[in-house]
Structure formats: C-alpha cells, structure tokens
Amino acid sequence: MNEMDCETVKIAKVTGKCPACEDYAERNSTTPPKIAVMACEGACARGEVARRAANLVAHRLAPEGTVRICLGGAFTKDTGQRNLVRRAEKVLAIEGCFINCSSRMMCGVIPELRPEIVRADLIYNLDLPFGIDEVPDEMFTVYAYQVAEKVVKDLGPQSPCCGGPKSRSPCSPGGCAPIYSGGCGK
C-alpha cells in the first residue's frame, strides 16, 4: 500500500489509563496468548450485530481461548489492549460491513498486523437499515448469535480457513470461505 492509499490521523495523547481496561488486559495477557477478538463498533445496525457477536464469542462462547479487545483503547493508546493484539496467537476482526473499520484502524497502528476478517453481514445475510432503532432488540440477539456461533465453530482446529490444518493457504481472499479475508488492505 502506498501513501496515496492512506490518510493521516492525529490523535491527542493522554497521560491517564483506564484502570478497568488495563486490569482486563493484564489478566488476559496469558501464555500461551489468546485469540484477540475485535469488532466494528459502529453506530449502525450492522455495527451493533458485529459488536454483540464479538462480545458473545469472547465472554460467553469461547472465553477460555479468546480475549475481547477494546477498539478505542487499542487504537488510541499504546498500552495493554494494543499489547493483547500484538501478542495474540490470532487476531479476529468481526466487521459489520465491507468498510472493515476495526481491522483498518488497527493496521494503522500495527502495520504488520494480519487479522482474520469476518464479515458479519455476510453470515446473517440481510441488508439492515442504519438505525438501531429500526431493528427489534431480539433480532440483534438472533443475528449476533448466528455470527458468533459460526465464528466459534470456525475457530476450532478443524477450521478450513486461515492457517488451520486443512487450510488451502494463509488467510487470503482466494484461500478462505467468502466471509473471511485477511490482512490490512494489501
């Protein structure tokens, strides 16, 4: 990727740290490292599904092997959350749509990052409206569980995608199922 394909963002530095965020990062900085799960945190309905799915994966369905990343903390400050991403066995980005905000943001601060990208909207396969007030809460739960269950199923050692023993290639658009892709726009 060349400089013409990028934009520069300046973020004001802050001296403080969020104690809850840092405590969580320290507790989850395990050996061996866990799979880091980050997500689109968008304000739209698709972002809401991705956010909920990431929380389900990391806190309910696979808590022993995964750690939930605070995208804001990891992107804006080089502390515990970013370190969880750096040292993760695998980084999984559950994206709400093709914009791939979480993976693009994190690749901006960790250029060598090669996240496994899951497009949530391709799993529940429905064109949601922008507003979260336009979707009943119980439907968010249904769609988030569909995404989370597929992700957890594919995280196992039999995964045919992205570096698993049956994979056709490293995570790349040609080597993975359509909902997966890898890298940082390269």
C-alpha positions in Angstrom: 0.0 0.0 0.0 1.4 3.4 -0.9 1.0 6.7 0.8 -1.7 7.8 -1.7 -3.9 5.0 -0.4 -3.7 6.3 3.2 -4.8 9.3 5.2 -3.1 10.6 8.3 -4.9 11.0 11.5 -3.6 12.9 14.5 -4.9 11.7 17.9 -4.3 13.8 21.0 -2.2 12.0 23.6 -3.5 11.4 27.0 -1.5 10.6 30.1 -4.0 8.6 32.0 -5.0 5.0 31.6 -8.4 3.3 32.1 -7.8 1.1 35.2 -10.6 -1.3 34.2 -9.2 -1.7 30.7 -5.6 -2.2 31.9 -6.7 -4.7 34.6 -8.6 -6.7 32.0 -5.6 -6.6 29.6 -3.2 -7.7 32.4 -5.5 -10.6 33.4 -5.8 -11.8 29.8 -2.1 -11.4 28.8 -1.7 -15.2 29.2 0.8 -17.7 28.0 0.1 -19.1 25.5 -1.6 -15.9 24.2 -5.3 -15.9 23.4 -7.1 -15.1 20.2 -7.8 -11.4 20.2 -11.4 -10.5 19.1 -12.0 -7.0 18.0 -15.1 -5.7 16.2 -16.7 -2.9 14.3 -18.1 -0.7 17.0 -20.2 1.3 14.5 -23.3 3.1 15.5 -25.4 1.5 12.7 -27.3 -1.8 13.0 -24.6 -3.8 11.2 -22.0 -2.5 13.7 -24.3 -3.4 16.6 -24.5 -7.0 15.3 -20.7 -7.2 15.0 -20.1 -5.7 18.5 -22.6 -8.1 20.1 -21.2 -11.1 18.2 -17.6 -10.2 19.4 -18.9 -10.0 23.0 -20.6 -13.3 22.7 -17.5 -15.0 21.3 -15.1 -13.6 23.9 -17.4 -13.6 27.0 -19.8 -16.4 26.5 -19.0 -19.0 23.8 -15.2 -19.2 23.9 -13.9 -17.2 26.9 -11.0 -19.5 27.7 -9.3 -19.1 24.4 -10.2 -15.5 23.4 -9.9 -12.0 24.7 -12.1 -9.1 23.8 -10.3 -6.0 22.6 -11.4 -2.5 23.3 -11.0 -1.0 19.9 -10.9 2.6 21.2 -8.2 1.7 23.8 -6.1 -0.3 21.4 -6.3 2.2 18.6 -5.8 5.4 20.6 -3.2 4.4 23.1 -0.2 2.1 23.1 -0.9 0.2 26.4 -2.4 -3.1 27.5 -5.1 -3.5 24.8 -2.8 -2.9 21.9 -0.3 -5.3 23.5 -3.0 -8.0 23.6 -3.4 -7.5 19.9 0.4 -7.6 19.3 1.0 -10.8 21.1 -2.2 -12.7 20.1 -2.0 -16.1 18.6 -4.5 -14.8 16.0 -6.4 -11.6 15.7 -10.0 -11.9 14.6 -11.9 -8.8 13.4 -15.7 -9.2 13.3 -16.6 -6.4 10.8 -20.1 -5.1 10.3 -19.7 -4.4 6.6 -17.1 -4.1 3.8 -15.6 -0.9 5.2 -13.7 -3.1 7.7 -13.2 -0.3 10.3 -11.7 -2.2 13.2 -9.1 -4.0 11.1 -8.2 -0.9 9.1 -7.8 1.1 12.3 -5.6 -1.4 14.0 -3.5 -1.9 10.9 -2.8 1.8 11.0 -1.2 1.5 14.4 0.3 -2.0 13.9 1.2 -2.1 10.2 2.4 -5.7 10.3 -0.9 -7.0 11.7 -2.7 -9.6 9.6 -6.1 -10.0 11.2 -8.6 -12.7 10.1 -11.6 -10.7 9.0 -15.1 -12.0 9.4 -17.9 -10.1 7.6 -20.8 -10.4 9.9 -23.3 -9.1 7.3 -22.5 -12.0 5.0 -23.3 -14.5 7.7 -26.8 -13.3 8.7 -27.3 -12.2 5.0 -29.7 -9.4 5.5 -29.4 -5.8 4.5 -30.1 -4.0 7.8 -31.0 -0.3 8.0 -28.7 2.2 9.5 -30.6 3.0 12.7 -30.5 0.6 15.6 -34.0 1.9 16.5 -35.3 0.3 13.3 -34.4 -3.3 14.3 -36.0 -5.0 17.3 -33.5 -5.9 20.0 -34.4 -9.6 19.9 -33.3 -9.6 16.2 -29.9 -8.2 17.1 -29.6 -11.1 19.5 -30.6 -13.6 16.8 -28.1 -12.2 14.2 -25.3 -11.8 16.7 -25.7 -15.4 17.8 -25.6 -16.6 14.2 -22.3 -14.7 13.7 -20.8 -15.7 17.0 -21.7 -19.4 16.6 -20.2 -19.5 13.1 -17.0 -17.8 14.3 -16.6 -20.2 17.3 -17.2 -23.2 15.1 -14.5 -22.0 12.6 -12.0 -21.1 15.4 -11.6 -24.8 16.1 -8.6 -26.9 15.0 -10.6 -28.3 12.0 -11.1 -24.8 10.5 -10.6 -25.0 6.8 -9.6 -21.3 6.8 -6.8 -19.0 7.6 -3.9 -21.2 8.8 -5.8 -24.2 10.2 -4.5 -27.6 9.4 -6.9 -28.0 6.5 -6.4 -24.6 5.1 -5.6 -24.1 1.4 -3.4 -21.1 2.0 -2.7 -18.4 4.6 -5.7 -16.1 5.1 -6.3 -14.6 1.8 -9.4 -13.9 -0.3 -8.7 -16.8 -2.6 -8.0 -19.3 0.2 -10.9 -18.8 2.6 -14.6 -19.0 2.7 -16.3 -15.8 1.4 -16.9 -14.4 4.8 -13.2 -14.4 5.6 -10.4 -12.4 4.3 -7.1 -11.3 5.8 -4.6 -8.6 6.0 -4.8 -4.9 6.1 -6.0 -3.9 2.7 -2.9 -5.3 1.0 
